[in-house]
Each structure stands twice: as structure tokens, then as C-alpha cells.
Amino acid sequence: MSVTGAENRVQTSLAILRSQNKFQQVYFWGKILGIKDDYLIAQGITTDQMKDIKTFYSLDCVTWNLMPPVDDDIRKKSEKIKGRFTGDPSYEFEQTETAEVDGMTSEQTIQLREEERLSAVLEKIIEDGAVVPRGAFIKNAKGIVVNNSNFQGLQPLDAVKLSSYLHFREAIQLHKKSLIQKEKLEPAIDFLDNIEEDIPKGCWSVQEERGHQVTLRSLYWPGLTAYHIPNTAKFGYCYHGYGEKNNDIPFMF
């Protein structure tokens, strides 16, 4: 199938997904590459651009399955499971780890379905790598995150600065700022964490490409790419990779 044909097939499938679930918007999030099959990922939004989101996966671009919820147990198991995704949601990962309790060594077997691991990995990729230009979204008087209709894009000089981009998920570091630091922020748009504060410095690469498009790439998650075209409201991000985090980054700088 040609690239254009594949794109048309995805767009048609997403339109059906949107209609069936009465979403206001549906986005193609990206692809997790598996050994046997690949996972196509899409997200549907109703009202709040950050909270009212449902994530789906598909193996054939026809049937979309809702991602299972992730709890702390699944998160912990997912962090310990290594190796590529198979492309079979029902596949059971097993990994044995050794633990020492009261001077005694024992082995424990960790079991996790691929579908659960997929959901946990997606959650982590979004937490680390979903980024948007500062000012692209606002939190209205009701506390709902919506598109900023007045956003006309970043200025070219600002668009190549990491400080101009924010993590598009609930803030983690913002609440740790002092009152003096918060005085410099605009509450309506500065309710998210700034990626310039990510550790270590250098875990993001920024490049200005042809046509003045600015591209950001996560070194933690190879395959995660975000873009913005200055002086326009065009921006987005997409992931295309194996779903494996590069945990060596802190030791590379």
C-alpha cells in the first residue's frame, strides 16, 4: 500500500472512531513497533484537552481497542519487564528477579500481559515526551484546559528555546516552585511544567529545519518527535518506535 493510501486509510478509520464515540477531536498518536505486528495508537478528546482523553490501539486500523487502566502494580511491573513488544496483546511477559529478605535469597516471577505493559509504557511516554508550545493551551475560569484561540505561534527566536515548550500533562515540578518564582508566571498559560527544567540538561534536542519548522526530539524516548512552525498555530508531536526508554541518558552528559 502506498504512503498516501495508508494515510487515507488511517484518516478514514479515525473519522469512524470519532463518530462512534462522539469525540470532539481524534488524533493519531503514533506507532509502537512489535515483532509480529505493530500497534497503531489514537486518542479521542471530549472537553478538557488534558483530562477527557481516551487512548486506543489497533493492529489492523479497523478495530480500535480501549487501553486498559494503569495502576501502581502495573507501573512497577512494566518498569522491570525488558525486551520488545511482540504485537500480541494477550502475550504474557514473564521475568524472574532475585530478592533478599531477612538474609534469605528468593526468586519472584513477574507476570504482565502485553496489553497492560503497552498502556503503562504509553502513559510514561506521554508523561516524559508530550510537549506543546507555551500559550497553545489555556486553563479557563472553570479550570478546563482548552485550545487558546488567540495563539498565533511563537516568534522564530523563541521557537528554538526549550523554555518555550511545556509538558502536556499534569504539572509535577510547578508546585515545588517558590512564591517568588510563581510571581513571574501567567496562571492561565503557565499551569504546566517547562521542559527546560528536565534532568539532565541535554535530554532534548532542538533543530530548525527547512521552512523554519522547529523540531524537538526526546533522547529519553528515541522516536518521539514534536514540531512547531513559528508564527502559526501549527504544532504537534508523534511517536514511532519500540516503546523502550533510553535509561542511559543521565550517564551520557
Helices and strands as residue ranges (DSSP letters): H 3-21, E 25-32, E 39-45, E 53-58, E 65-66, H 72-80, E 92-101, E 104-113, H 114-129, E 131-133, E 137-139, E 145-147, H 156-159, G 162-164, E 165-167, G 174-176, H 179-182, G 195-197, E 204-208, G 210-212, E 214-218, E 224-228, E 235-241, G 249-251
